[in-house]
Structures are given as C-alpha cells and as structure tokens.
Amino acid sequence: MSERKFTRSLGKPGTAAQLRETVSQVVKESTVQNKPKLVEPIDFEDFILKNKTLLQNDSQRELLLYPADDISQVVLPRRCRTVNQTVPSRSEIEQCNLFTRQCVASYSSNWNLIHYKYSAYSGTYADLPKFVCNEDLKDETFEIDIDSENAEDFGLQVDGITKEGYLMKGPEIGSDRMFVNIGSKSFKRRYCHLRQEVDGTYILELFKDERKGEAKHTIVMDFCTEVVKNSKRGRFCFELRMTAGHKSYVLGAENDTEFKDWLAKLSSVLQQNKIQEEKRAASLERDRSSPVPQTPAQSFGTLKGLEHSMNPQLIKYARETDISIAMSRRENRSKLFPLYPQLAVALNSTKSTVNGGGAGGTVAADQVEPYREMFGTRVLVRCESVTFKLQAPGENERGDAVGAAACQIEPYHTSLCLYDAKGGKRLTENFHFDVNDPTVHAMLSRNGSGACTNGAEDGYKFPANVSSEWLSRPKQALLSITNPHPDIFLVVRIEKVLQGGICQTSEPYIKVNKDPKAVFKVYKSVLASCQRLGHYKMPFAWTARPLFRLYSNELDTTSDFPGIYRQESNKLTDEELLKLLSEYRRPDKFSKFTVIPGSIKIKISALNELPENALTTALVPLKPFPVPPTNDVTIEVAEFGKSCDKDVHPYATFVNHLYVYPQALNFDTQKVFTRARNIACVVELRDSDDENAAGLQCIYGRPGQNVLVSQVSCAVLHHNTFPTWYEEIKIRLPIHLHQNHHLLFTFYHISCEIAKKRENGVENCVGYAWIPLLCKGKLNVDRQTVPVAAHLPPGYLSIHPFGLGKGNAGPEINWIDSQRSIFLVEFNLHSTVNTGDQHLFNLFSLSERLLMSPKSSTIPLESETCKILKALHAVQFPALITFLPTTLNQLFALLVATINEEIGLNIIRVLINLVHMVYERNRKDILQAYVKYVFVTPDCKKHCSVHEEMCKYLPTILNPNNTDFLVVDKFMHHSLFFFEIIVKSMAQFLLSTERIKMHRHERFSKEHLSRIEMMVQMSISYVFSKCQIMDTVTMELNRSIATFLKKCLSLMDRGFVFRMINSYMEKFEPGDPRVLQEYKFAFLEIICSHEHYIAFNLPIQHTRLSPKNRSPDFLQEFCLSEDFCRHHFIVALLLQEVKTSLSEIPHVRRIAVGTLRDLLAKHELDDRYQKNGQMNRIALIYVPWLGVVLENLARLDVPTSAEKQDDGCASSVVNRMSMCSGSRLHGASQRITICADSKESPVHLRHSTFFEAIAGQPITNGYSSMSIESDISTISCDNQSNASLETTIVRETRDESRNGGEVRSHRRAISVSQSAHLHRFDKLPGSEVRDVLIIFLFVVKYLGESQLISWWHKCADVDVVNFFSALQTCLHYFRYAGARNVVVAKGAPNERWETNKSRTAAKAHTLPARMNPSDITHDNTSTLIIHARENRDSLINSENELLKKQQAILEQHLTNEVGLIALDCMGLYCMHFRNNLLANEGDNATMRKIFDIYLTFIQIGQSESLFKHIFAGMRAFVNNYSIVLFKGSAVLCGRLCYELLKCCNSRLPSVRQESCAILYLLMRSNFEFTGRKSLIRVHLQIIISVSQILRNIGSLNNAKFQESLSLINSFATSDKAMKGTGFPIEVKDLTKRVRTVLMATAQMCEHHHDPEMLVDLQHSLANGYASTPELRHTWLETMTRHHVRDGNYSEAACCQLHMAALMAEYLKLKNVQDWGAEAFNKISSNISKDERGLKLDVGVQDIQYTEYMLLEQLENCVDYIVKSERYELLGELYRLIVPMYEKKRNYEYIKVCYQTLAQNYGKVIDVIKSGRRLLGRFYKVVFYGQVYFEEENGVEYVYKEPKVTSLSEIAERLEKQYGDKFGADAVKIIHDSSPMAQNELDQKFAHIQVTHVTPYFDKSELEERQTEFEENHDISCFMFETPFTKDAGKAQGNPDEQWKRRTIITSKIYRNT
C-alpha cells in the first residue's frame, strides 16, 4: 500500500524553511537582474579640453573648473624651544658616522609639506573649516507648547456697554442642587465681565476671579429675551431668560447698587439687540423686494473690491499677489541640515578627530602635528631649605662662640630624583641643588674645593651677559612624569664633607647637645675636615615622599617630608632604596630607621607656564630668556624609563648624554695595597692613552663647581673594602667618537684621621680601570664588570687578552686580584645621535658602504645586504620609534639607489614590517606625521622616484602567487601609509619637475599608470577574497584604496581614475554579504568627500553641450539615464548604489542613505557654494533622487502620531459625502486596478491602499474591503529591522488599460521614477524615512524653478501627484511634537559604521564602577572632594534640559523650513500649471493632493510664523481656484471649513485672526460665485463642521471661538464692496446658527450623566435639522454611538433605520428611485413620520447620496438588527435590499441575502421554542420637584429597560443617578403607583415615581399581534394597575372590598423601538 503524502512529509525538514529558501533564491535571482548597469565614464580630460571655452564662460565656472593653484609645496621652518639652535654644524659632523650625520640632518631640516589648498574641504560636513550655519535661532511659538491657562489672547475691544464685577451664579435648570435662597452653597461667586465683540454681539463671561483666566462660562446675549427680578431666589437676584431651547440663568448681586447697575446695563443690551434685529429684518425685506443684480458669476477674484474695505487686514490681503506671497517666503530662510537633529549633534560638538571616511578613518590631516619634544605631567620643584636641629653658633671676631646667632653647622651636598617604586626603576636624572647659607660656602672655598672658575675654561658657552655665578647654585627644577601614579616618590639625598663613619659623624645630629661649647667643638672639627678633605663627600641622610595622591593621582602639593633618615652604609644602591620605598606606606618598616632631627622644605607645584630663564637638561637657554636674567635659574630634569611603547616618541632635538653609574668595587681580597679602605672613585672621559693625557671637560659639575669639569669623585664610605656607590655622572659626549675615547676610573684611599703622619698625603692611588666607549664602531653602553690595574702604563688601551689564559697584548701591567673583574659599572645612554641597537647600527653601516664608499670593492654583496635588511625586523621597538624618521629616510634612499630587484623587494618587505610594528602598538600618528612633514623623495643618480619604485615592487609582493602571505596581510592592514607615500612622492615629482603645468594625461608615463592600475587591482582582489575571514584588515584596505584614488584625482588623468573606480564598483553585486555592502559605501563616501567633487561631476546640463542640430532631451537629465551617468559619473554611481540599496537589509539601507545625506549636508554647509545659483547647480546633479523617492513612496509610511489627529472629518464626513467610484458590484475590477502596476510609473497607488491590505488592515475610503488576490511572496528581512519583518513583492501584470483616464495629458515613454522589474512594499523604519526625505527636500529646496517646472512638464501626472504626496509625507515626518516630547539626539553620524566589537567596547566603558574611588580616604592623602550623587544627577538633568531646549528649537525651525519648501513647490505649481489643476473642473488627483497638503499643514499644527505663510498660500488658492470649492462635490469645501474652524479655536491670536479672515474670504467667494445670491455651501459646511468638531473634540473654547465668530462678523460689516447686498446679514445669520449649535452642545455637556436626557437632546437637535439631511445624519450617527456604548442595540438599530430612510427619501426626491421613507412603515411607524419632512431646497445641492450608499446603510441596519435580536424585521428590510441587487444582477449577493434571511428565521424559531429572548421591560417614570426638575416637573416618561430589569434595579439606578447630581440625601423614590398630589410632597426633596407598565392593545390589535415580538415592537400604548378600595384613603382592604384600577397611557413620541 502506497504511503500517504502527509506521512511522507513528516520525516522531511520543515516546509517553512524550504519555502523561505525558495523565495530567497527567487529574490536573489531577481536582484541580480536588477544590478545597476554601470556605464563607462566620459574621457574627462578630453571633454574638458573640447569644451574649455564654454566652461570658462559659464556663469558658475568656479563649480566647473579645477583650480590651478590647488597643489603647492610648502617648507615650514622647524620650531625650536631653545634660544639658539642646538644641532652641531656641518663641519662638526663631517667625520661622524652616517647614522649620526643622518640624525643631525633630521633634527636640523625643515618640514616639507605638500599643500592642498582646499584639503580642509575633503572631510565630512563636520570637518569643514567654516560652517555656513543658520543665524542664531530664536524660539518659535507653537500652540502645542502653550499652556492653555496662560495662553496669550488678543483683545479686539470696541466701544459699547461694559460692566465688570462679582455676581453669585445660581444653578442652571437641572444642573445643580437648588434651594430657595441665595445663601445656600449652590450659588457660586463668579467674576462677571459684560463686553461687546467686534461684530456688536454682547457676551457675558464668568471667570473664577478677577484675574480672568479661562472663562468658566459664556452667555451670548443674542439669545437672551428678557432680564427679570427674581426675589424668590434672593433679595438681589435676577434671571436671564433665554430663547426656546436654551437654559435660563439665575444671578445675584452683592448689594442694591450693584443689583440696579447690572439690571440697567443688561436691559440696555437687550434694547440694543432689539433695535439691531429690527434693522436686520427691514434690510432683509428690502433685499427680497429689490431685484437681484445680474452680475455674471465670478469663479475667480475673491479679493476683488477688498481694497475699499475699512478693515486694514482685508486691505492688506487685497494687495497680495502670487509673486509677493512667494517672495515673502524667501526671507530669513534656514539651511536644512544644521536643523536636522542627528547632524546638528556633530556640528555643535567639537570638530571630530576622526575624519569619517574623508581620510580613510585616520586622524584628520590638519590635526597631525610635527614631531616635537614630548613631556608628561610637568612639575615645578623649588628647593628652599635643608635645616637640622644641630646649629652652630656664629663666631665673633675673637673666635668665641658666646653671644653669636646660630647658623648652619656645615655645608650639605643635596640632590633629588624621582623613583618609581611600582616599576622598580629610577625615573629621572639627579638634580643637584644648593640651599647652603652663603656663610657656609666659605668653609669649602678656603681650600678651593668649590670655587667657580670662568666658564670659558670648561667648554660651556654662557649666554651673553650671564654670569657663571647665576648658574652655580641652582635651586629650581622642572620635572616631567609621563605616567603619574601614587607610587612615584621624590627622593632627596644629603651628603656632607668626608669626616669618618656615618654613625660616628651623625651622632651629634641625633643627640643634640644644648651646651654651646660642645656644639662649637663639633663645628671646629667640621671646619678642619672641610679644609683638609673638602673635595670628598660621604653619604649622610635621605628622605622621600610620594609625589601624587593615593587613588586620585592628583599632584600632592601640600604634604611634607615625613622625616630625615640616616643613610645606612649597606643600603646605598638604587635596588635597596626601591625596596624601602615599596614599603613606604607600612609604618612599622620606617619606624626602624634612625631619624635625624631636621626638616627639608621643597615647594612643589604644577607647571602652568614655563618660567623665564629656564635651561634644558643640556643647559641650553629656553625661550623666553631675558638677558640679563630676571629669575633664578630653572633646569629641566631629563626623564628616564620610557619603556612603555605608548610613551616613546621620535627624537626631535639634539641631545648627546651618557650617564655613568659606578656600582661596586671588591677589594676584599686584594694584597697589593696595605691601606685601601676609604676608597674614592674618580671618573674621567679621555680621548687618548698617552702618558700626559688629561680628562676632557665634558662632565657636568656639581653646584659651586664649573658647569663642565674634567673629573668627578664619588662619595666615600669609611673603612669599607667593598664599597658600593649611588653616584650618577652625567657626561656630554663628543659628537665625533673614535676608538681612543674611553672612561678612566681612578681609585684613591683617603686618609680621614688628622693625627696620622702626613708624609703620604690625603689621597693614595690604589688602582685604575678603563672602558672604551666604542666596540666595533658601536657605542658600548651595556652593564660591564672590568678588572682593576695597580698602575697605568702609556698605551694601556692596546692591552687585550690573547685568550686561553695566554696573557695580554700591549705594555706590561700589574693587575689587582689576578685580573679578576672586580669593578662593576652601569650606563644609561640618553642620546639622539647614537644608538645602542645593533640592527639599526648594522643598517646604517651597510648604507654607508653602499652609498658613500668610493671603492667598489667595499660594496657589500647582495646576500649580505639582504641578510642585514631581514635582520632589521628584529629591531627594538623603542629604538625604532625614537629614530623612525631617520630610519625610514635611509630605507627610501636605499630603495631608489639600488638596481637589484631582490634588494628592492627586501626593502619593501622590511618597510611593511616596520610599519606593522608601529601600527600594532597603535602609534600610527607617528607615521602620519612622517608622511606629512618629513618624507622627501631622495635624490638619486638613476633619476627614479620613490613612487615609481614602490609601484614597481608592490605588485610583485601582492601577487596572489606570493607565498609570504604574512607580509601581504600586513600590507593590507597598513596600506594607507604606502599609498600616502606614493601620493606625496608623485606630488613632489610633479612640482619639482614642473610637470604640474602639463595636461593631466601627459604628466605620468603609461608604464607608471599601468603599474598603478595593477597595484590597485591586486589590492582590490584581496578585499573580495578575504572580506569574510579578515574583515578588519580588508576594511582598512578598502578605505586605503579609496583614499589613494581620491588623491589621484588631484594629480593625474581623472578619466583614468574614474575607470579604476568603475572597475572596482563592477565587482560588487546586489545581495552581496553585509560586510561588502559596508565596504562599497565606505569607498564611495571617501571618493565623494574629495574637495573638488562638484567639479568632477560637471554640474551643467550636458544637453547644453549637445550638437545644435539635435534638440536636447531634458528627460535624460532627470533620471539615471546612460547620458546622465556618463557625464555626472561619480554622483550617478552613488545614486545608483543608494537606489539599489533600498532593496537590501536595513543595515545596508541606513549606511547607503546616510552616506548620501552626509554628502548633501556637506554641500549645504560649504562656504564655497553660497553664491547665487551655485546650490541650484549642485541640486541639479541630484535630480534623479526625486524619481528614486517616488519609486519607493509606498514604503514611506506616515508616522503613527499623525493617525492620532483629532480630525474625524476625514474619516467620516468625507467618506460619506464623497462619491464612491466603485461598489461591491465591481470588486473584481477594483482588485485588478490595485494589484496592477503601471509600467510608466510604479508608485501611482495613493493612500497605501494595497499595502494596508497586505498588512491585514481593512481598506476604507470607499474601496472594497474584500480580500485582495495577488501574487504575494514574503521573504524574511534582517532581524535588526524596525519595520515589519515581511517584504512584499508584487509582480507586474501586463494590462495597459488599467490606468483608465487617470493619466491624461503627460503621457511619457519613460517615467522619472524608472521602476525596476521587482518592487518591494515593506515599510521603511522612521529613521530611514527621515533620511530619505531630508535628501528629497534638499533637492527640491535648491533646484532652480525652471528646472523644477521642466521636471514637472516631463513627469506623468501620476508622478506629479506622488511628488506632492512625498512632500505631504515630509510634513508628517518633520512635524514638531512639542518641547515636552523632544528626545535628545545623541548619535554621531559615523555611528552607522560601528562594528559589533566597537559597540560592545563602548558599552563596556559605560558600566558603573564597582567602587567609587573618591569614597576612600587615606591618612597620607589630603581631603578628597566627594561629589554627592544628588549634585551629579541635578547637573545631568539640567544639562539634559538645556540639550532638550536646544534640540526643540532646531526641530521648530526644521518644521518651518520643511513647510516653506512645500509651500514654495505648491505655489510654483499653482502658478504654472493652472490648466492641469482645473482639468475636469478641478476634480483631478493633483488638485486633491495639493488641497490635502494645505489641510495637512493645519492638521498637524505649525508655528505662528509659518501659519502666516500657509494662510497666505491658502488665500491665493481660494482666490485662484474657487471653482474647485463651489462647483461639484462639496468635499473639499467641507474639509477646508472643518480645519479653519478648528483654527478659530486656536490658542494663538494670530492664527485665529488669519483663519477668521480666510473663512470670511471663503464666504465672500461663495457669495460671488453664486452671483451674489447666497453662501449656502459654506453656510451648510460650516454648520456640519461645527457639529463634527463638537462630536470629535468634545468642546470648543467658548471665549476664543465666540471672539472668532465676532471677528468674522466685523469683516462683513467693514467690507464696503458688500454693502447693499444680503451678504453681511447672511454672515450674521450663519454665526448666530453656529452659536445655537454651541449652546445646544453646552446643554448636552450638562446632561452627560443622564443618558436618557442626553439622547433626548440629540434627538431634538436632529429633528431641528430635519430639512438638512447631512446634519440630521450627523446627530443620528452620534446617537447610534451613544446607544452602542450603553449596550442599547435596539435603539441603535432604530437610529440606523432612520438614517437609511433619510437616504431613501432623498433619492426619491431626486427621482433616482420610486420609494422613500414610507417603505419603512412596516418596520416602524415612527420612521416615515420623522423622515418625510425632507425638502428639496437649495441646501440639498451639496448632498451626494447614492444607491450604493443606501445599500451599504441597509446592510449596516441588518447588522444592528441582528445584534438587537429583532430577527423578524429582517424580512421587511430584505424586501428593500434584494430588489436593488436584482437590478444590478448581482446573484452572488442575492444568494448571501437569502442565506442570511434563512439563518435568522431559524433563530426566530429557536427563540420562540426556547422563550430565551428577552426584549425588555417598560417603566413609567415621573419627576416631582419644581426646584430640582423645573420644566421636567410632573412630566411622565416611559423608559424601556433591557432584558428583565426589575423595578428595584431601575429605581436603584435612578436614585444613584440623581443622587450624584443633587446629593444622595435630596432624592426619594416613590414606590406607590397611585397618582401623586404635588402640593403634598416636600419641596426640599426630588421625588421620582417608578411604575412597571406593560404594552396595551385592544381586541383588533391583539388579533394582529400574535407573537411576543409583535407585542413588544412598534408600540405607544401602555397599561398599569393600581389597587384601591371604595373607602377613601385605603389602597388595601379585605378581598371582598379590594378593587383594582387599570390605567392606560399613550406616549406622544416614542423614540426608541
């Protein structure tokens, strides 16, 4: 048995996935077909040459021609910090090695730049040098921002009767609890103001108090008939009695005077009203009797005669013309993009450091600085004093110590230095300072130990007029700390003259003796030591303190040194000191040290400005340096230890220092000398080993010595045969070092005891050691241990061991300790002309042999050269960075010098590796500075350049066959550096050879161009092949290629570059991976950021250049035609790609549209393009974007906020009043129309009808709601989309007849929107739509009027409609939502390029800290400032508020500008396309769309300033196109009236005035249009609109609206041209009718709590409009809504039946059908009575009911009847429906009718059998109480209650309802059904009698009404029974006495069922 299909599918993958795959494949295939066709660009250079004359004579030639002075070479002098140049002269370095010479050349050469004059314009809009932004933007006034209570009002006061004062307002009839007297709480004190409006109408406004806020109530005195005294209510009470249908008002004055005054004033008002009415009646009678003037009906000329008006506002309007209105819009215009919040953020922030694409994502070129000396945190240290408790008494003349002042006991040698305890290293060199008293200096100078000699002797050249004394004793130093942290310590060491052991000599300091004689003895001893041993020092004490605070890393300027500690002889080395410092914050460790009583005072401060008279570490004067010096000397202290990669910088100045650190000498085992314990180490630098050689004066001396000395001695340790030292000897190295330069160390034994025999002297030499500075030509600065010789023979440098213990070569010598290495020494090289790196040294040695050697035999072999080049990969990074410019210069020199291809390839490889090392450590700014300032193409004998050599070798390295893929990957990563070198080399080549003056195609050889093309093509291939696996690397390569090609556009043949760009773009395909899509737009963005991008795109219509014998085809200019793409190559490329991207995933769309948006923003803000006409030209090349927007119009969904507008007019009135073009009978054809797609224009569908159907929304506005059959496929969309996740694709159907008569006059072979085969209909998210539309607005704003008119001429009519639809969408998307709803935009424009990694990193940086460091305190730190969280929050909130306010102003002005652009377009179109708009008497799509836009303006709300322009445009529209409003359908007129009436209630005074004026002009135009007979259409539509507003909004601001009505009246009375006509009376009558509606509505508001009364009032109002069906229809519809809300479906069905009867009666009177309201008699007898009052008068001309609308209404009635369960009525109803379907032969619906009928008759059978249907119960309700119910008092009503409502339920409901109204204690329910005597009831209570009644029928009726339904339907007679007895007063009695009374009542009007 075969397996079933269903079970077969069970084991297979899901069909959903399979379907998605299928659809995805279909879409991919379709999109491949839709790849934009890329055309070859024109030969640009040939085109420029051929059209040179035309281009030069063009009025905008600045946009077309490339500037001749764009590129130049600039030499910037190198800035120097020092007063004089520190670099050695050329003669001094002649004998130096190549490395030194090249270093010196680097530091002395100037900066060489290639200057692109307009390069500042080559970034994004945010990088422009000058922002041409809008002027200071002021806050605009929007109604949405105005507080209703504080709304400013305009007062148009006129002279008349006025009165103000307090009155007591009593309750209106049936509104509040009312007692007899005025003293009750029901009276409320109100401040009343009686005033006259501008039209003469008097109003009485009631306010809460005299401040007159919002009026609580307004009484129009036109409706007041009399004012009467009412003493029943109070002594000073009076009553205002109103006309029928209006409530009366009871008011009370506070005293008799006020009472009489109010009565008199109000009576005067009534008298004036009466006189006015009589005048009106007489005038109306005259008008009727006088013949109507036979003036021809004027369709136009609304403003005619206004100049004679007495109203200045109308006179002003009379002078308006279309041109003047358009000109007024041009004043004070703003630029678009600075107002666009997303872009304004970037503009307002500081100029971005990242050039978002303009320079390939690198630091902007103008922000790269040349190399300079880099410093960290700079600290100024001033050493003020070192004081010990032990003080010496001053000597008197006899040498006595008595009576003299105390002073310093001996001289101290002090130095300071910084140590890093965390890093375990010394941070700076030593700074030796002198704070000794001047009196102490003499102690040393007595034996010459500290004497200063003339500076000329020591080789240091003092500045002129500067004495050596000024520099001899420095106290002030300048420190630099690159990485501050709390573990950096300032260490001070104190030494003194050698006297013996440390413990022994420090004893007097520790145990200070107060006996002056004992102290004087110590002083004498010190004095003797100074005279004998003044040359030698000994360690004494030390101290230290942290330089920065704990946790905060702030400079600690307040803390003192904790104490002075005795120096321990076994803890002298830096290692021991660092160990102590690491335990500094452990008090237990430091308590073990011996403290010497004393203090050190050193002032520490942060450096704000370099002090005057400062010196570098090499003692070179720094600027500023006044001479003679005005300040103490300040010396910069060199910083060491920059081991971190980020802290190392290229050297920029000449420094050549060597620091020598003798560490230790082991004399423990020596047997040569008997006395070698107090050992002094003396250091010299010598350049010879001759017997008479002496030390060079190149060692920096100590304070008190010469600046440079020949030798320096280390401190002496007493009685120590294994001494260790901490001394630092700073040597200024000679610039030229040779093999004989060496350091000589001489060791002496120092005799300390004075008592010893003096025959041997103070010092005895005990050994010598020496170290040559050079080893194999390289500076030898490694740590070394050397042997010590007992004597020093001449020629000792030649001594070297033979090896294998065979002895030494050279002179005989006696070694100590058998030539064992016993002396340890360390070095620190701080030189910018010598390197310790072996690989760098080898490279320059090689180069010297290659380039400089005169003998060819010394030239190294190729293998040796390649070996050294390859070894350079291992260079140390600090050495590479510090000597980077010199190294790169040398490599480029080698590159152009070599003729060997292998060497050339190795040079390129090593360059790639070195650049990679720099980039890898994130130091690319160094390379950028090299390219910009340093690189110069080296001179070469073979006349080749760097760019030629690099383009020659790079293709070989990039060849796919190259196996060294690591080098290729590194090149991809850092290709920008090499491309920039090539570009700079090319530019230098062109400038130096003056080929820059040649034509571009002659500048470079074809061979070079082909090499460039090959290099670029190979680079491109890696972008595509590795984009998925190496996205970061290929992204950088892509940007580098783009930047390179962008630069090439400035240098070479532009056509050649265009072709390379084209070949790159051809490799991209639609549907490419996301990463490739990103690359594509990053590439385009960089290319388009070229500073002369506009010129490259030829902003000139190429049709102007077409041959004279061929007429220009302008359509080719307006779309992405082949001609357009050839002539405007780059912009066309961008537009094509952006257009294609709109079918891609959201991420790609955002990038694409953002690229185009930012480019246009740059154009608009560019100060070069601000002259007249320039932006027109720029907009011209973007015209095809208009077509792209129209093509995607269906995807631009209107934002949801617009759907919340309170304009119910569009959804109800318009739909009802509009003629339906189709019906249910034409559903199929209508579906074809919707689904079919026009070949000429794919976007002609309006109102998104089709798309709503796809989304599952019902189709309204007269379209069929049936399902739409179409070929629909859904594909999954990107999961990041904010739009719907479905994409809808609609295939075209080839039906040429589907457009019907829609396209009429402009039939074109091609549409500007150029639809592709496949369309997407998924909605774009709001942010994308805004970007699309802002670009659209830019083009429209700046496109010249002639071009825009021409574009409209070329468009199909449907595209014109779509164009205005796009403008309408703009109004919605850029609407101002109010200051409260502003969301601050924070995204920078470049965020769309963010990768996931960067986004994650950014998020991580914003995570809250685990611990707030500022909350932690420490004893060693000063008080830290702790910011309270509240302060931070308030600061953030205030900042946010400021940002919100700023953005709100931007959004206000953006809304204004968008509105003005739309008004410009509509005004221009209306002026030039009058015939198109008036086609078919204005009943065409374009007219409807323009009208829609005007209404949209009002609906969404605009600023006060924009409203003036809107109303001016509307006045022109009404004036020019009044036929549209007053002929044919009244839809447009009705909608206009609705919106203008809403404006009449605006909070903005100017808006109210302008809207009143337009309403008045509308009435005037209508009056003129009818030949001055009437304004019936406007009259009717205003009444309808008022009703609609009341229904939808709920209320009108009475005071403002009444004032607006008065203003309209005043316009009419002041219009001289209308004098003698019935027009002013008609206007007066209309405003009075409006006020009537308002009063009726106010009454309904009062009865909102009483549903029965509310519906009763609505029914009364509907009856009042019995002759005007539209208004009756409106109120019946309102009643329906209220009934449905309350669940009364029977009543709702009855209202719907009345509406259907109204339509039927209308159609009967119109002779459309032969039956009317009488056909409904069998359904309800009330219907024909109520609906047959319709009269066919002039008012009916605006009503447009049709058979289709009647049929639809009858179908609605069916639904309501079914809901009310009155199924029996359906038979009669279908007797009306079925014949209509039979007439149409719609058998399908006839079948549905009978099925529905059968189904419901089945329900009848069911409910009869089950008896479950409950049709309601009836109750008689009577109200008693004149005080409460007034005219309702004693009136009986019959209430129908739903289902089985019991008597107790209705009684309880009424009791609660009226209890809420009057007070629970004031209402009493009468349960007795007997008649009540009112005089017997207590008048203080409201009494309600409720009695159950049943329908009553006589015998004949009972025979007809046989079913329960018939007995409960269409009834008006009821019966109830009451018991009684014949005995008076007894209702109940014995059964034999009991009687019952049956009472039959008949209702006058039964309004429900």
Disulfide bonds with the S-S distance in Angstrom:
none
